[in-house]
Amino acid sequence: MKKLLFGLVFLMLIISSSAIAGVNVGVGISLPPIVIVGGSPGMVVLPGTDVYADPNIGADLFFYGGWWWRPWGGHWYRSHYYNSGWAPYSRVPAFYSRVPSNWRNDYRSHRWGGRQWNYQHVPHQQVSQHWQRIRH
């Protein structure tokens, strides 16, 4: 009888510890919140780069290499669509080293690197086509 009781208690401990371990095992990666854009992003090409950015929204949103890019919560995310499909990216994208931290100020003052910057807005529908054209 003692062996049966001991075996039952042992089995219950294994089951309960497995259930607790199952609850604690998962690693959650939260995705960035949706970027609220009135319509679609109005992008500009940052001078000396092939990087597009929308200076009129509160979040950093870039287009480069056929992907939309977004830093959020200390991580980078990319998607083929600016408003959905974000997936974690394991490192800082290489293009980002060419984007100055004060690029929005340069946009507002129409200056880049101390020179006049006469940017043109590229409509969302044309960003991919325009990007391909400037790459060739």
N, CA, C and O atoms as a GROMACS GRO file, in nm:
protein
  544
    1MET      N    1   0.081  -0.119   0.000
    1MET     CA    2   0.000   0.000   0.000
    1MET      C    3   0.087   0.126   0.000
    1MET      O    4   0.055   0.224  -0.067
    2LYS      N    5   0.198   0.123   0.077
    2LYS     CA    6   0.287   0.239   0.083
    2LYS      C    7   0.351   0.263  -0.054
    2LYS      O    8   0.367   0.378  -0.095
    3LYS      N    9   0.387   0.155  -0.125
    3LYS     CA   10   0.446   0.171  -0.257
    3LYS      C   11   0.348   0.234  -0.355
    3LYS      O   12   0.385   0.319  -0.436
    4LEU      N   13   0.222   0.193  -0.348
    4LEU     CA   14   0.120   0.249  -0.434
    4LEU      C   15   0.098   0.397  -0.405
    4LEU      O   16   0.087   0.478  -0.497
    5LEU      N   17   0.091   0.432  -0.277
    5LEU     CA   18   0.074   0.572  -0.237
    5LEU      C   19   0.194   0.655  -0.279
    5LEU      O   20   0.178   0.766  -0.331
    6PHE      N   21   0.315   0.602  -0.257
    6PHE     CA   22   0.437   0.672  -0.297
    6PHE      C   23   0.440   0.693  -0.449
    6PHE      O   24   0.473   0.801  -0.496
    7GLY      N   25   0.404   0.589  -0.524
    7GLY     CA   26   0.402   0.598  -0.670
    7GLY      C   27   0.300   0.700  -0.719
    7GLY      O   28   0.327   0.774  -0.814
    8LEU      N   29   0.184   0.706  -0.655
    8LEU     CA   30   0.081   0.801  -0.693
    8LEU      C   31   0.124   0.945  -0.665
    8LEU      O   32   0.103   1.034  -0.748
    9VAL      N   33   0.186   0.969  -0.548
    9VAL     CA   34   0.236   1.102  -0.513
    9VAL      C   35   0.347   1.142  -0.611
    9VAL      O   36   0.350   1.256  -0.658
   10PHE      N   37   0.437   1.049  -0.641
   10PHE     CA   38   0.546   1.077  -0.734
   10PHE      C   39   0.491   1.113  -0.873
   10PHE      O   40   0.539   1.208  -0.935
   11LEU      N   41   0.393   1.040  -0.921
   11LEU     CA   42   0.331   1.066  -1.050
   11LEU      C   43   0.263   1.203  -1.051
   11LEU      O   44   0.270   1.275  -1.151
   12MET      N   45   0.196   1.238  -0.942
   12MET     CA   46   0.130   1.369  -0.935
   12MET      C   47   0.233   1.482  -0.937
   12MET      O   48   0.208   1.586  -0.998
   13LEU      N   49   0.346   1.463  -0.871
   13LEU     CA   50   0.451   1.565  -0.872
   13LEU      C   51   0.507   1.584  -1.013
   13LEU      O   52   0.530   1.697  -1.056
   14ILE      N   53   0.528   1.474  -1.084
   14ILE     CA   54   0.579   1.484  -1.220
   14ILE      C   55   0.479   1.556  -1.310
   14ILE      O   56   0.518   1.642  -1.389
   15ILE      N   57   0.353   1.521  -1.300
   15ILE     CA   58   0.250   1.584  -1.383
   15ILE      C   59   0.239   1.733  -1.351
   15ILE      O   60   0.233   1.816  -1.442
   16SER      N   61   0.236   1.767  -1.222
   16SER     CA   62   0.221   1.909  -1.187
   16SER      C   63   0.345   1.989  -1.225
   16SER      O   64   0.332   2.103  -1.267
   17SER      N   65   0.465   1.932  -1.211
   17SER     CA   66   0.584   2.007  -1.251
   17SER      C   67   0.592   2.022  -1.402
   17SER      O   68   0.643   2.122  -1.452
   18SER      N   69   0.542   1.923  -1.477
   18SER     CA   70   0.538   1.935  -1.622
   18SER      C   71   0.443   2.045  -1.665
   18SER      O   72   0.472   2.120  -1.758
   19ALA      N   73   0.329   2.055  -1.596
   19ALA     CA   74   0.232   2.160  -1.630
   19ALA      C   75   0.290   2.297  -1.600
   19ALA      O   76   0.271   2.390  -1.679
   20ILE      N   77   0.361   2.312  -1.490
   20ILE     CA   78   0.422   2.441  -1.456
   20ILE      C   79   0.531   2.475  -1.557
   20ILE      O   80   0.539   2.589  -1.603
   21ALA      N   81   0.613   2.378  -1.592
   21ALA     CA   82   0.720   2.402  -1.690
   21ALA      C   83   0.662   2.441  -1.825
   21ALA      O   84   0.718   2.526  -1.894
   22GLY      N   85   0.550   2.380  -1.863
   22GLY     CA   86   0.488   2.412  -1.990
   22GLY      C   87   0.440   2.556  -1.996
   22GLY      O   88   0.442   2.618  -2.102
   23VAL      N   89   0.398   2.610  -1.884
   23VAL     CA   90   0.352   2.747  -1.879
   23VAL      C   91   0.468   2.844  -1.893
   23VAL      O   92   0.451   2.952  -1.950
   24ASN      N   93   0.584   2.809  -1.842
   24ASN     CA   94   0.697   2.901  -1.839
   24ASN      C   95   0.791   2.889  -1.958
   24ASN      O   96   0.886   2.967  -1.967
   25VAL      N   97   0.770   2.795  -2.047
   25VAL     CA   98   0.865   2.768  -2.153
   25VAL      C   99   0.859   2.869  -2.268
   25VAL      O  100   0.965   2.904  -2.321
   26GLY      N  101   0.744   2.916  -2.308
   26GLY     CA  102   0.729   3.000  -2.427
   26GLY      C  103   0.804   3.132  -2.419
   26GLY      O  104   0.814   3.193  -2.312
   27VAL      N  105   0.856   3.176  -2.534
   27VAL     CA  106   0.922   3.305  -2.546
   27VAL      C  107   0.836   3.389  -2.639
   27VAL      O  108   0.817   3.353  -2.756
   28GLY      N  109   0.785   3.500  -2.590
   28GLY     CA  110   0.698   3.584  -2.672
   28GLY      C  111   0.773   3.702  -2.730
   28GLY      O  112   0.846   3.771  -2.660
   29ILE      N  113   0.754   3.724  -2.858
   29ILE     CA  114   0.809   3.842  -2.924
   29ILE      C  115   0.689   3.923  -2.970
   29ILE      O  116   0.613   3.880  -3.057
   30SER      N  117   0.672   4.040  -2.910
   30SER     CA  118   0.558   4.122  -2.950
   30SER      C  119   0.593   4.198  -3.076
   30SER      O  120   0.705   4.244  -3.095
   31LEU      N  121   0.495   4.210  -3.161
   31LEU     CA  122   0.513   4.281  -3.287
   31LEU      C  123   0.485   4.428  -3.265
   31LEU      O  124   0.412   4.464  -3.173
   32PRO      N  125   0.540   4.515  -3.349
   32PRO     CA  126   0.517   4.658  -3.333
   32PRO      C  127   0.371   4.692  -3.357
   32PRO      O  128   0.302   4.623  -3.432
   33PRO      N  129   0.323   4.799  -3.292
   33PRO     CA  130   0.185   4.840  -3.317
   33PRO      C  131   0.169   4.891  -3.460
   33PRO      O  132   0.266   4.926  -3.526
   34ILE      N  133   0.047   4.893  -3.504
   34ILE     CA  134   0.016   4.938  -3.640
   34ILE      C  135   0.054   5.085  -3.653
   34ILE      O  136   0.030   5.165  -3.563
   35VAL      N  137   0.114   5.120  -3.765
   35VAL     CA  138   0.146   5.259  -3.795
   35VAL      C  139   0.020   5.323  -3.851
   35VAL      O  140  -0.034   5.278  -3.952
   36ILE      N  141  -0.025   5.429  -3.784
   36ILE     CA  142  -0.143   5.501  -3.832
   36ILE      C  143  -0.097   5.607  -3.932
   36ILE      O  144  -0.026   5.701  -3.897
   37VAL      N  145  -0.138   5.590  -4.054
   37VAL     CA  146  -0.101   5.682  -4.162
   37VAL      C  147  -0.230   5.728  -4.227
   37VAL      O  148  -0.313   5.646  -4.266
   38GLY      N  149  -0.247   5.859  -4.240
   38GLY     CA  150  -0.365   5.910  -4.311
   38GLY      C  151  -0.350   5.881  -4.459
   38GLY      O  152  -0.286   5.958  -4.530
   39GLY      N  153  -0.407   5.774  -4.506
   39GLY     CA  154  -0.387   5.732  -4.644
   39GLY      C  155  -0.270   5.636  -4.650
   39GLY      O  156  -0.265   5.540  -4.575
   40SER      N  157  -0.176   5.662  -4.739
   40SER     CA  158  -0.056   5.579  -4.748
   40SER      C  159   0.065   5.668  -4.724
   40SER      O  160   0.056   5.790  -4.738
   41PRO      N  161   0.179   5.609  -4.688
   41PRO     CA  162   0.297   5.690  -4.656
   41PRO      C  163   0.342   5.776  -4.774
   41PRO      O  164   0.342   5.732  -4.889
   42GLY      N  165   0.382   5.899  -4.743
   42GLY     CA  166   0.442   5.988  -4.842
   42GLY      C  167   0.592   5.987  -4.820
   42GLY      O  168   0.642   6.055  -4.730
   43MET      N  169   0.662   5.913  -4.899
   43MET     CA  170   0.803   5.888  -4.876
   43MET      C  171   0.892   5.990  -4.948
   43MET      O  172   0.854   6.047  -5.051
   44VAL      N  173   1.011   6.010  -4.892
   44VAL     CA  174   1.116   6.088  -4.957
   44VAL      C  175   1.242   6.003  -4.956
   44VAL      O  176   1.262   5.921  -4.867
   45VAL      N  177   1.326   6.022  -5.057
   45VAL     CA  178   1.454   5.953  -5.062
   45VAL      C  179   1.553   6.035  -4.980
   45VAL      O  180   1.568   6.155  -5.003
   46LEU      N  181   1.621   5.971  -4.886
   46LEU     CA  182   1.721   6.041  -4.808
   46LEU      C  183   1.846   6.056  -4.894
   46LEU      O  184   1.896   5.957  -4.948
   47PRO      N  185   1.898   6.179  -4.907
   47PRO     CA  186   2.010   6.204  -5.000
   47PRO      C  187   2.131   6.115  -4.972
   47PRO      O  188   2.167   6.088  -4.858
   48GLY      N  189   2.193   6.072  -5.082
   48GLY     CA  190   2.314   5.990  -5.072
   48GLY      C  191   2.286   5.846  -5.031
   48GLY      O  192   2.380   5.770  -5.005
   49THR      N  193   2.159   5.809  -5.025
   49THR     CA  194   2.122   5.672  -4.988
   49THR      C  195   2.016   5.623  -5.085
   49THR      O  196   1.967   5.699  -5.169
   50ASP      N  197   1.981   5.499  -5.074
   50ASP     CA  198   1.866   5.443  -5.145
   50ASP      C  199   1.755   5.416  -5.046
   50ASP      O  200   1.672   5.327  -5.066
   51VAL      N  201   1.754   5.492  -4.939
   51VAL     CA  202   1.659   5.472  -4.828
   51VAL      C  203   1.546   5.572  -4.841
   51VAL      O  204   1.568   5.691  -4.861
   52TYR      N  205   1.424   5.522  -4.828
   52TYR     CA  206   1.305   5.606  -4.824
   52TYR      C  207   1.258   5.615  -4.680
   52TYR      O  208   1.272   5.520  -4.603
   53ALA      N  209   1.202   5.730  -4.645
   53ALA     CA  210   1.146   5.748  -4.511
   53ALA      C  211   1.023   5.837  -4.522
   53ALA      O  212   1.012   5.918  -4.614
   54ASP      N  213   0.931   5.821  -4.428
   54ASP     CA  214   0.815   5.909  -4.421
   54ASP      C  215   0.834   6.002  -4.302
   54ASP      O  216   0.816   5.960  -4.188
   55PRO      N  217   0.871   6.127  -4.327
   55PRO     CA  218   0.900   6.220  -4.219
   55PRO      C  219   0.775   6.274  -4.149
   55PRO      O  220   0.787   6.341  -4.047
   56ASN      N  221   0.658   6.245  -4.201
   56ASN     CA  222   0.536   6.304  -4.147
   56ASN      C  223   0.460   6.214  -4.050
   56ASN      O  224   0.353   6.252  -4.003
   57ILE      N  225   0.513   6.098  -4.019
   57ILE     CA  226   0.447   6.013  -3.919
   57ILE      C  227   0.538   6.005  -3.797
   57ILE      O  228   0.658   6.030  -3.806
   58GLY      N  229   0.480   5.970  -3.684
   58GLY     CA  230   0.555   5.970  -3.559
   58GLY      C  231   0.654   5.855  -3.545
   58GLY      O  232   0.750   5.867  -3.470
   59ALA      N  233   0.633   5.746  -3.615
   59ALA     CA  234   0.721   5.629  -3.604
   59ALA      C  235   0.824   5.631  -3.716
   59ALA      O  236   0.798   5.684  -3.824
   60ASP      N  237   0.941   5.573  -3.690
   60ASP     CA  238   1.038   5.556  -3.797
   60ASP      C  239   0.990   5.444  -3.887
   60ASP      O  240   0.971   5.330  -3.843
   61LEU      N  241   0.973   5.476  -4.011
   61LEU     CA  242   0.928   5.380  -4.111
   61LEU      C  243   1.012   5.403  -4.235
   61LEU      O  244   1.011   5.511  -4.294
   62PHE      N  245   1.087   5.300  -4.274
   62PHE     CA  246   1.179   5.312  -4.387
   62PHE      C  247   1.144   5.209  -4.493
   62PHE      O  248   1.083   5.106  -4.464
   63PHE      N  249   1.182   5.239  -4.617
   63PHE     CA  250   1.172   5.143  -4.725
   63PHE      C  251   1.310   5.130  -4.786
   63PHE      O  252   1.372   5.229  -4.824
   64TYR      N  253   1.357   5.006  -4.795
   64TYR     CA  254   1.489   4.981  -4.853
   64TYR      C  255   1.496   4.836  -4.899
   64TYR      O  256   1.450   4.746  -4.829
   65GLY      N  257   1.551   4.815  -5.014
   65GLY     CA  258   1.574   4.679  -5.064
   65GLY      C  259   1.449   4.598  -5.087
   65GLY      O  260   1.452   4.475  -5.079
   66GLY      N  261   1.338   4.666  -5.117
   66GLY     CA  262   1.214   4.593  -5.140
   66GLY      C  263   1.138   4.560  -5.013
   66GLY      O  264   1.035   4.492  -5.018
   67TRP      N  265   1.186   4.606  -4.898
   67TRP     CA  266   1.125   4.579  -4.768
   67TRP      C  267   1.091   4.709  -4.697
   67TRP      O  268   1.160   4.810  -4.713
   68TRP      N  269   0.986   4.705  -4.618
   68TRP     CA  270   0.956   4.811  -4.522
   68TRP      C  271   1.027   4.772  -4.393
   68TRP      O  272   1.024   4.656  -4.352
   69TRP      N  273   1.089   4.870  -4.328
   69TRP     CA  274   1.168   4.845  -4.207
   69TRP      C  275   1.117   4.934  -4.095
   69TRP      O  276   1.072   5.046  -4.117
   70ARG      N  277   1.126   4.880  -3.973
   70ARG     CA  278   1.078   4.956  -3.859
   70ARG      C  279   1.147   4.913  -3.730
   70ARG      O  280   1.140   4.796  -3.692
   71PRO      N  281   1.213   5.009  -3.662
   71PRO     CA  282   1.264   4.976  -3.529
   71PRO      C  283   1.152   4.994  -3.428
   71PRO      O  284   1.072   5.088  -3.438
   72TRP      N  285   1.146   4.905  -3.330
   72TRP     CA  286   1.045   4.919  -3.226
   72TRP      C  287   1.086   4.833  -3.106
   72TRP      O  288   1.121   4.716  -3.121
   73GLY      N  289   1.080   4.892  -2.990
   73GLY     CA  290   1.106   4.818  -2.867
   73GLY      C  291   1.246   4.758  -2.860
   73GLY      O  292   1.264   4.652  -2.800
   74GLY      N  293   1.345   4.825  -2.920
   74GLY     CA  294   1.482   4.774  -2.918
   74GLY      C  295   1.511   4.666  -3.020
   74GLY      O  296   1.619   4.606  -3.018
   75HIS      N  297   1.416   4.638  -3.109
   75HIS     CA  298   1.434   4.536  -3.213
   75HIS      C  299   1.397   4.595  -3.348
   75HIS      O  300   1.334   4.701  -3.356
   76TRP      N  301   1.436   4.527  -3.454
   76TRP     CA  302   1.400   4.566  -3.590
   76TRP      C  303   1.299   4.467  -3.646
   76TRP      O  304   1.302   4.348  -3.615
   77TYR      N  305   1.211   4.520  -3.730
   77TYR     CA  306   1.108   4.440  -3.796
   77TYR      C  307   1.106   4.478  -3.944
   77TYR      O  308   1.141   4.591  -3.980
   78ARG      N  309   1.065   4.384  -4.027
   78ARG     CA  310   1.051   4.414  -4.169
   78ARG      C  311   0.927   4.344  -4.224
   78ARG      O  312   0.878   4.246  -4.169
   79SER      N  313   0.879   4.400  -4.335
   79SER     CA  314   0.759   4.347  -4.398
   79SER      C  315   0.758   4.389  -4.544
   79SER      O  316   0.827   4.483  -4.583
   80HIS      N  317   0.681   4.319  -4.624
   80HIS     CA  318   0.661   4.361  -4.762
   80HIS      C  319   0.550   4.466  -4.771
   80HIS      O  320   0.526   4.523  -4.878
   81TYR      N  321   0.481   4.490  -4.659
   81TYR     CA  322   0.372   4.586  -4.654
   81TYR      C  323   0.395   4.682  -4.538
   81TYR      O  324   0.439   4.639  -4.431
   82TYR      N  325   0.366   4.808  -4.556
   82TYR     CA  326   0.392   4.903  -4.448
   82TYR      C  327   0.292   4.891  -4.334
   82TYR      O  328   0.320   4.938  -4.223
   83ASN      N  329   0.178   4.829  -4.357
   83ASN     CA  330   0.074   4.827  -4.254
   83ASN      C  331   0.040   4.688  -4.200
   83ASN      O  332  -0.058   4.674  -4.127
   84SER      N  333   0.117   4.586  -4.236
   84SER     CA  334   0.090   4.451  -4.182
   84SER      C  335   0.206   4.358  -4.216
   84SER      O  336   0.297   4.394  -4.291
   85GLY      N  337   0.202   4.239  -4.159
   85GLY     CA  338   0.299   4.135  -4.193
   85GLY      C  339   0.437   4.153  -4.133
   85GLY      O  340   0.534   4.097  -4.184
   86TRP      N  341   0.449   4.230  -4.025
   86TRP     CA  342   0.581   4.254  -3.965
   86TRP      C  343   0.637   4.128  -3.903
   86TRP      O  344   0.567   4.054  -3.835
   87ALA      N  345   0.765   4.105  -3.929
   87ALA     CA  346   0.836   3.990  -3.871
   87ALA      C  347   0.967   4.040  -3.810
   87ALA      O  348   1.028   4.132  -3.864
   88PRO      N  349   1.010   3.981  -3.700
   88PRO     CA  350   1.136   4.024  -3.638
   88PRO      C  351   1.255   4.005  -3.731
   88PRO      O  352   1.260   3.909  -3.808
   89TYR      N  353   1.349   4.096  -3.724
   89TYR     CA  354   1.473   4.088  -3.800
   89TYR      C  355   1.585   4.081  -3.697
   89TYR      O  356   1.584   4.158  -3.600
   90SER      N  357   1.679   3.993  -3.714
   90SER     CA  358   1.774   3.959  -3.607
   90SER      C  359   1.882   4.063  -3.578
   90SER      O  360   1.951   4.053  -3.477
   91ARG      N  361   1.896   4.163  -3.664
   91ARG     CA  362   2.002   4.262  -3.639
   91ARG      C  363   1.959   4.398  -3.694
   91ARG      O  364   1.853   4.410  -3.755
   92VAL      N  365   2.042   4.498  -3.674
   92VAL     CA  366   2.016   4.630  -3.731
   92VAL      C  367   2.048   4.622  -3.880
   92VAL      O  368   2.158   4.579  -3.916
   93PRO      N  369   1.956   4.663  -3.967
   93PRO     CA  370   1.984   4.656  -4.110
   93PRO      C  371   2.101   4.746  -4.149
   93PRO      O  372   2.119   4.853  -4.092
   94ALA      N  373   2.180   4.701  -4.244
   94ALA     CA  374   2.302   4.773  -4.285
   94ALA      C  375   2.274   4.915  -4.333
   94ALA      O  376   2.353   5.005  -4.308
   95PHE      N  377   2.161   4.936  -4.401
   95PHE     CA  378   2.132   5.070  -4.453
   95PHE      C  379   2.120   5.174  -4.343
   95PHE      O  380   2.144   5.292  -4.366
   96TYR      N  381   2.083   5.130  -4.223
   96TYR     CA  382   2.052   5.225  -4.115
   96TYR      C  383   2.175   5.305  -4.071
   96TYR      O  384   2.160   5.413  -4.014
   97SER      N  385   2.293   5.254  -4.096
   97SER     CA  386   2.415   5.328  -4.058
   97SER      C  387   2.431   5.455  -4.141
   97SER      O  388   2.505   5.545  -4.102
   98ARG      N  389   2.362   5.464  -4.255
   98ARG     CA  390   2.369   5.583  -4.341
   98ARG      C  391   2.257   5.683  -4.313
   98ARG      O  392   2.248   5.786  -4.379
   99VAL      N  393   2.172   5.653  -4.215
   99VAL     CA  394   2.061   5.742  -4.181
   99VAL      C  395   2.098   5.820  -4.056
   99VAL      O  396   2.108   5.763  -3.948
  100PRO      N  397   2.120   5.952  -4.070
  100PRO     CA  398   2.155   6.032  -3.952
  100PRO      C  399   2.038   6.040  -3.853
  100PRO      O  400   1.922   6.039  -3.894
  101SER      N  401   2.070   6.046  -3.726
  101SER     CA  402   1.965   6.049  -3.624
  101SER      C  403   1.876   6.172  -3.635
  101SER      O  404   1.761   6.169  -3.592
  102ASN      N  405   1.928   6.282  -3.692
  102ASN     CA  406   1.850   6.406  -3.702
  102ASN      C  407   1.791   6.426  -3.842
  102ASN      O  408   1.768   6.541  -3.883
  103TRP      N  409   1.765   6.320  -3.915
  103TRP     CA  410   1.716   6.333  -4.052
  103TRP      C  411   1.584   6.407  -4.060
  103TRP      O  412   1.558   6.474  -4.161
  104ARG      N  413   1.500   6.399  -3.958
  104ARG     CA  414   1.372   6.471  -3.960
  104ARG      C  415   1.394   6.622  -3.954
  104ARG      O  416   1.323   6.698  -4.019
  105ASN      N  417   1.492   6.666  -3.875
  105ASN     CA  418   1.524   6.809  -3.869
  105ASN      C  419   1.575   6.858  -4.005
  105ASN      O  420   1.539   6.967  -4.049
  106ASP      N  421   1.658   6.776  -4.069
  106ASP     CA  422   1.708   6.810  -4.202
  106ASP      C  423   1.591   6.823  -4.301
  106ASP      O  424   1.588   6.912  -4.385
  107TYR      N  425   1.496   6.733  -4.288
  107TYR     CA  426   1.377   6.738  -4.375
  107TYR      C  427   1.301   6.869  -4.355
  107TYR      O  428   1.267   6.937  -4.452
  108ARG      N  429   1.276   6.904  -4.229
  108ARG     CA  430   1.201   7.026  -4.200
  108ARG      C  431   1.273   7.152  -4.247
  108ARG      O  432   1.209   7.248  -4.290
  109SER      N  433   1.406   7.152  -4.238
  109SER     CA  434   1.482   7.272  -4.277
  109SER      C  435   1.525   7.270  -4.424
  109SER      O  436   1.592   7.363  -4.470
  110HIS      N  437   1.486   7.166  -4.497
  110HIS     CA  438   1.525   7.152  -4.640
  110HIS      C  439   1.677   7.156  -4.657
  110HIS      O  440   1.727   7.211  -4.754
  111ARG      N  441   1.749   7.097  -4.561
  111ARG     CA  442   1.895   7.094  -4.568
  111ARG      C  443   1.940   6.950  -4.542
  111ARG      O  444   1.877   6.877  -4.466
  112TRP      N  445   2.048   6.911  -4.605
  112TRP     CA  446   2.107   6.779  -4.581
  112TRP      C  447   2.258   6.793  -4.595
  112TRP      O  448   2.308   6.831  -4.701
  113GLY      N  449   2.329   6.763  -4.489
  113GLY     CA  450   2.474   6.775  -4.492
  113GLY      C  451   2.519   6.918  -4.519
  113GLY      O  452   2.622   6.938  -4.582
  114GLY      N  453   2.443   7.017  -4.472
  114GLY     CA  454   2.479   7.156  -4.491
  114GLY      C  455   2.441   7.214  -4.626
  114GLY      O  456   2.473   7.330  -4.655
  115ARG      N  457   2.375   7.136  -4.709
  115ARG     CA  458   2.335   7.183  -4.842
  115ARG      C  459   2.183   7.186  -4.854
  115ARG      O  460   2.111   7.121  -4.778
  116GLN      N  461   2.138   7.262  -4.952
  116GLN     CA  462   1.995   7.269  -4.981
  116GLN      C  463   1.944   7.132  -5.021
  116GLN      O  464   2.009   7.061  -5.098
  117TRP      N  465   1.828   7.095  -4.968
  117TRP     CA  466   1.767   6.966  -5.002
  117TRP      C  467   1.629   6.992  -5.060
  117TRP      O  468   1.536   7.025  -4.986
  118ASN      N  469   1.616   6.979  -5.188
  118ASN     CA  470   1.487   6.996  -5.256
  118ASN      C  471   1.427   6.859  -5.282
  118ASN      O  472   1.430   6.808  -5.394
  119TYR      N  473   1.372   6.802  -5.176
  119TYR     CA  474   1.318   6.667  -5.186
  119TYR      C  475   1.186   6.666  -5.263
  119TYR      O  476   1.119   6.768  -5.276
  120GLN      N  477   1.152   6.549  -5.312
  120GLN     CA  478   1.023   6.525  -5.375
  120GLN      C  479   0.958   6.408  -5.303
  120GLN      O  480   1.024   6.308  -5.273
  121HIS      N  481   0.831   6.421  -5.276
  121HIS     CA  482   0.757   6.309  -5.217
  121HIS      C  483   0.729   6.206  -5.325
  121HIS      O  484   0.688   6.240  -5.437
  122VAL      N  485   0.751   6.082  -5.292
  122VAL     CA  486   0.724   5.971  -5.383
  122VAL      C  487   0.600   5.900  -5.330
  122VAL      O  488   0.603   5.848  -5.218
  123PRO      N  489   0.492   5.896  -5.406
  123PRO     CA  490   0.371   5.828  -5.360
  123PRO      C  491   0.397   5.680  -5.330
  123PRO      O  492   0.479   5.615  -5.395
  124HIS      N  493   0.327   5.631  -5.231
  124HIS     CA  494   0.342   5.492  -5.187
  124HIS      C  495   0.338   5.394  -5.303
  124HIS      O  496   0.418   5.301  -5.308
  125GLN      N  497   0.246   5.414  -5.396
  125GLN     CA  498   0.231   5.322  -5.508
  125GLN      C  499   0.354   5.318  -5.597
  125GLN      O  500   0.376   5.219  -5.667
  126GLN      N  501   0.436   5.422  -5.594
  126GLN     CA  502   0.551   5.430  -5.681
  126GLN      C  503   0.684   5.401  -5.612
  126GLN      O  504   0.788   5.398  -5.677
  127VAL      N  505   0.681   5.379  -5.481
  127VAL     CA  506   0.807   5.362  -5.406
  127VAL      C  507   0.887   5.245  -5.460
  127VAL      O  508   1.006   5.260  -5.488
  128SER      N  509   0.826   5.129  -5.475
  128SER     CA  510   0.899   5.012  -5.522
  128SER      C  511   0.955   5.034  -5.662
  128SER      O  512   1.071   5.000  -5.688
  129GLN      N  513   0.875   5.090  -5.752
  129GLN     CA  514   0.922   5.117  -5.889
  129GLN      C  515   1.035   5.219  -5.887
  129GLN      O  516   1.135   5.203  -5.957
  130HIS      N  517   1.018   5.324  -5.808
  130HIS     CA  518   1.119   5.429  -5.800
  130HIS      C  519   1.248   5.374  -5.742
  130HIS      O  520   1.357   5.407  -5.789
  131TRP      N  521   1.237   5.290  -5.642
  131TRP     CA  522   1.354   5.230  -5.579
  131TRP      C  523   1.432   5.148  -5.682
  131TRP      O  524   1.554   5.156  -5.690
  132GLN      N  525   1.361   5.069  -5.760
  132GLN     CA  526   1.426   4.986  -5.862
  132GLN      C  527   1.497   5.075  -5.965
  132GLN      O  528   1.606   5.042  -6.012
  133ARG      N  529   1.435   5.187  -6.001
  133ARG     CA  530   1.492   5.278  -6.101
  133ARG      C  531   1.621   5.343  -6.049
  133ARG      O  532   1.717   5.354  -6.125
  134ILE      N  533   1.625   5.386  -5.923
  134ILE     CA  534   1.745   5.453  -5.874
  134ILE      C  535   1.858   5.353  -5.844
  134ILE      O  536   1.974   5.392  -5.837
  135ARG      N  537   1.823   5.226  -5.828
  135ARG     CA  538   1.926   5.123  -5.804
  135ARG      C  539   1.998   5.087  -5.932
  135ARG      O  540   2.109   5.035  -5.926
  136HIS      N  541   1.941   5.112  -6.046
  136HIS     CA  542   2.004   5.072  -6.174
  136HIS      C  543   2.069   5.188  -6.243
  136HIS      O  544   2.125   5.172  -6.351
   0.00000   0.00000   0.00000
